[in-house]
Amino acid sequence: MNTEKLLALCDDTDRHIIELILGGKSAARIAETLYLSQSAVKYKIKKMYNICEVKSKDRFISVLNKYLTKS
């Protein structure tokens, strides 16, 4: 349910960040790829973690993969 909420609230930049996280990229690499500051990327990731009620990248990836394989 929280994953659905996250995906509903995402803008294009958030979707790109999610794709890059699932691809194993770090916040620094994501920032470089999307031409954003690293702090902006970290802020967006933290907001996503809060929506999904997770505290780590590994758990976030797990929740997303679980949701995506169900759909």
Residue pairs with C-beta under 8 A, 6 or more apart in sequence:
2 51
2 52
2 53
2 63
3 52
3 63
3 64
3 67
4 67
5 51
6 48
6 51
6 52
9 51
10 18
13 34
13 36
13 44
14 44
14 48
16 33
16 34
17 30
17 34
17 41
17 44
17 45
17 48
18 48
18 64
20 29
20 30
20 33
20 34
21 30
21 45
21 57
21 60
21 61
21 64
22 61
22 64
22 65
25 33
27 38
27 41
27 42
27 45
28 38
30 36
30 41
31 37
31 38
31 40
31 41
34 41
45 57
45 60
48 60
49 55
49 56
49 60
52 60
52 63
52 64
54 60
54 63
